[in-house]
């Protein structure tokens, strides 16, 4: 009797798996059919020459109508500047980054790159000039080489060596017997969080971007790895415009301009010394973290 009912139970289990798969597929197709939040108006344009200025002009953003997460942001980022974005959780830091890479378009105001409205720039064109170094970078199934240099197909061996040295990845490559041809599983389970971050920095080097966006890339690593990461990021930032989402305010101290967000509003801006002297919102945040 038990042998008779076992295939029936197995069949019922397969039916449950099938139903779960159909529900997941429905969600996937809903996402694929959803129109992009970033639309292209008046044909694709490219900002002439290097990116000299990024300008937020009275910019607002609402993911849900009548519920703005950014309100009337006015901000200018000049070429070569390091700008730190600080604020409490939910203040709008990530939303500001989402606008820079055109994951979303402003629902109010204008975001301009060299005086060209972002809505007139194709997202893929803009993203070729911007690199993201996030807290938790994603690694793809393949080799270490393909994960490091996928943004630069056909890159020369000499350039690869330069990137490995500048990003402090040389020691990581030497750790594996197969070097750059070492197989990597999806998500990089065989690598530590610090090693994945170094790979993320090397990716940014290979793309040779004009603008770097750093989402507190040293948050979850040990002190020794952080030292290597700081050196790699320092090399990456040289001669480039850099926007740092700073969760630890000590990271923001050396920035040319600190932008303080609270409740989606830009409440303060200036360098560390100026903002500390004002003894306003930034001062209170710094004291709480200290």
Buried (B, 14 or more C-beta within 10 A) or exposed (E): EEEEEEEEEEEEEEEEEEEEEEEEEEEEEEEEEEEEEBEBEEEEBBBEEEBBBBBBBEBBBBEEEEEBBBBBBEBEBBBBBBBBBBBBEEBBBBBBBBBBBBBBBBBBBBBBBBEBBBBBBBBEBBBBBBBBBBBEBEBEEEBBBBBBBBBBEEBEEEBBEBBBEBBBBBEBBEEBEEEBEBEBEEEBEEBBBBBBBBBBBBBBBBBBBBBBBBBBBBBBBEEEBBEBBBBBBEBBBEEBBBBBBBBEBEBBBEBEBBBBBBBBBBBBBBBBEEBBEEEBBBBEBBEEEE
